[in-house]
């Protein structure tokens, strides 16, 4: 028994301890890279969102084909009934349908977030040594490109159909800028719902239930003065109404200080309220 134990002990493998030189060849030389800034991390996640479009170009359907269908359908559906001709109606209608299309696209921010969460991607993101909200902010940064693209597609179709903005390039740029600012802040509403609701179908269902009244019960298609008094009360405080009025005035070469002020106030409110709720929920999920 003693001989067997001795033999087993002698045959035990020795523990290899790597030398400092061997470790140096494996580990990365030089100083540890600095932690990325909040902006740098957000832009990186924004670039990830754009790469998703590159690999799945079908995602651009909602910012290309959908706006074109909206412009053509409503221009020729309502143009002859509400104005002397579809071209005359287009001068009034195009800024409104641009707002409607882009605001509706914002709901896909929440849908995409919910999908990534279900796949477990955001669990890995939260383990990275970066600014914690960077993944959410970057995702919305990536969606801003979609908003701009949708607005430009609608503008191009409108110009082809006869839309002529009196505000020129500066007025159009200002109008699209106001639209993008509002859409960026409004996206935080759907980001919060993307964290709270359990499936992407639920996010889309709630989004449509909110978006349809906001976009159709507004000044997009007709002036609020033609509506019943009880409906005007809602339309006049609707944030989409303020956005359409501000964008319409900018593209017409004039200004609407009251609507612009309320637009910026609504934007700040959405960002503060739903941005805070989103971060609270994200950090405790």
N, C-alpha and C positions, 0 to 999 in steps of 0.2 A: 504493500500500500504506500509505503514511504517512497519507494523507487518510482512508482507511477506518478505520484504528486510532484516529485522533483523533475521528472521528465516533462510533465505538462507545463510546469512553471518555466522551464528553460526554453520551451518552444513558443511561449507567448510572444506575439508580435510586438515590436517596439513602437512607441508613439513618435510620429514624425513631427518635429517642431521646425517650421519654415524659418529660414534666416531672414534678416532684415533686407538683404539684397534681393531675395526671392519675392518678398512682399512688395518691394519697390517696383519690380517689373510688372506686377499684376495691378496694383492700384494706380489710379490716375495721378500723374505727377503734377506739381504746382499747387497753388493755393486753391481752397474750396471756392467755387464760383459764388458770387453774391446772390442773395435772394432776389427774385424778379420783383419789380415794382408793381403796384396795383394796376397801373395803366398797361404796363407791358404784359402782365398775365391776362388781363381782360382782352387785349388785342390778339393774343395768341389763341384764346378760346374763340374769339370772333373769326379768326382765320380757319379754325376747325369747322365752324358753321358753314363757311363758304366752301370748304373742301367737300363737305357733305353734298352740296349742290353739284359740284363738279362730278362726283361719282354717281349721283342719282339726279340727272338733269330733269327728270319728270317732276321734281319738286318746283320747277319754275312754271308749271302749268297755271298755278293760281295767280301768278304775277304777269302772265303774258296773255294766254287765251282768255281767261276769265274777265279781265278788264276790257278786252276788245269786244267780247260778247255783250257786256254791260252797256258799253257806249253805243254800239249799233242797235241793240234791242230797244233801249229806252229813248234814244234819239228819234227813231222812226216810229216808235209806238205812240209816244206822247207829243212829238214835235208838231204834227199837223193839227192836233186837237187843242194844244195849249198855247200855240203861237201861230204866226202867219205861215211859217214854213219850218221844217226840221232844222235848217241852217240858222234861222233866227233863234230857235229854242236852244240850239247848241251853245250860243254865246252865254246864255244864262245857266244852262244845265251842266256843261263840262266840268267846271270847278267842283260842283256838287258830286257828280258821279266819280270824280277822282278821289274825293274825300271818302265816299262810301266804299269804294273798292279797296283802298289802302287800309282803312279802319277795319274792314272785315278780315283782311289778311293778318292783322295782328293776333287773331285768336290762335293761329298756328304756332305762336311762341309757346303757349301753354300746352298745346297738343304735343309738340316736339319734346318739351321738357318732361312731360308725363311718360312719354315713350322711353326716353333715356333713363328715367328713374326705374321703370319697370325692368329694363335690361341690366340694371346694376351699375351703369356707367358712372353715375354721380357719386356712388359710394366710393369708387376709386378716385374720383376727382377730389373728394374731401380729405383724402389721405396725403395729397400733395402739399409740399411746403410753400404754398402760394397764398395770396390774399383770398380769404374764404369766399367772398361773393364773386370772385373773378369769373367762375364758370357761368353764373347766371348773367352777369353784365356782358360778358363776351358773347353769349348766345344772342342777346338782344342787339348787340353791335352788329352781329352778322345779319340779323333780320332787317336792320336799317337799310342794307343794300337792296333787299327785296322791296322795301317800301319805295325807295328811289326809282328802282327799275319799273315798278308798276306805274308810278306817276308819270315817268317818261313815256311808257308805252301808251298810256291814255292820252297824253299830250300829243304824241305823234299821230294817233288815230284822229284826234280832234282837228289837228291842223290839216290833215288830209281831207276831212269832211267839210272844212270851211271855217273852223274856229280861228278867230283873230284877236288875241289878247291886246288890249290897248296899252297895257303896262309894259309891253316889250319883254326883253330878256330879263331885265332886272325885276319886273313885277312877277314874272313867272317863277324866277328863282326864289323870290321872297315867299310867294305862295307855297311852293313845294317845301321850302325850309320850315314854314310854320306847320305844315302837314306832318313832316318828319318828326319835329319836336313833339307834337302831340302824340303821334303814334308810338314814339319811343316810351313816353311816360305811360300811355294807356296800356302798353304791353305788360307792364307790371301787374295789371289786374289779372291777366290770363296766366302770368307766371305764378301768382298766388294760387289760382284755381288748379294749375297743373300740379302743385305740391299737395293740395288738400284733397282733391278728388282721386278716386282709385283707378280710373281707366281713361284712356284717350277719348272714348266715345262719350263719357260723362262730361269731360272738358268741352268737347265740341257741342254737345247738347246745351249745356249751360251758356256757352258763348253765343250761340245763335239766338237763344231766348233773350239775351241782353242786347245783342247787336241789332236785331231786326227792329225793335221799337226805336232805338236810338237813331238809326239811319233813315228809316222810312217816315217816322214822325218828326220830321225836321223840315228845313227849307231847301232840301236838295232838289225836289221836283217842282214845287210851286212856292209862291210867297206865303208866309204865314197869315197875312191879312185876309186870304181867301178862306181860311179855316174857321170853324166854330170857336166861340170865345173860350170854352172849356179846354179845347185842344190847344189853342194858342198859349194858354197858361203853361202847358208842359213844353211845347215847342220852343218858347222863348227862353227857357232855362236849360234846354238841352245842350250839352257841351258840343255835340256835333253841329247844331245850328250856329253856335258861335264860331266854330272852326270854319264852316262853309262860308259864313259871312266875311270872315277875315281873309280867307283865300280868294274868294270872289272879288273882294275889293282890291287886293294886291294885284291880281291879274288884270283888273280893269284900269289900273293906273291911278287908283284913288286910295283912300285909307278909311278904316273903320276902327277908330281908337277904342270904342267901347267893347266891340267884339274881340279885338285883339287882347285887351286887358283881361276880359273874362276867360279867353282861351288860355292865356298864360297862367291865370289863377287855377283853372281846372287842371292844367298840366302839372303844376306844382303840387296840387292836392293829391292827384293820382300817384305821383312819385313818392311823396312823403308818407301817405297812408299805406298804400299797397307795397311800396318798397320796404317799409319797416315791417309790415306783416309777413312779407315774403322772407326776409332775412330771419325773422323770429322763427318762422316755421322751418326754414331750411336748416338752421343751426340745431334744431331739436328733433329733427326727423330721425 
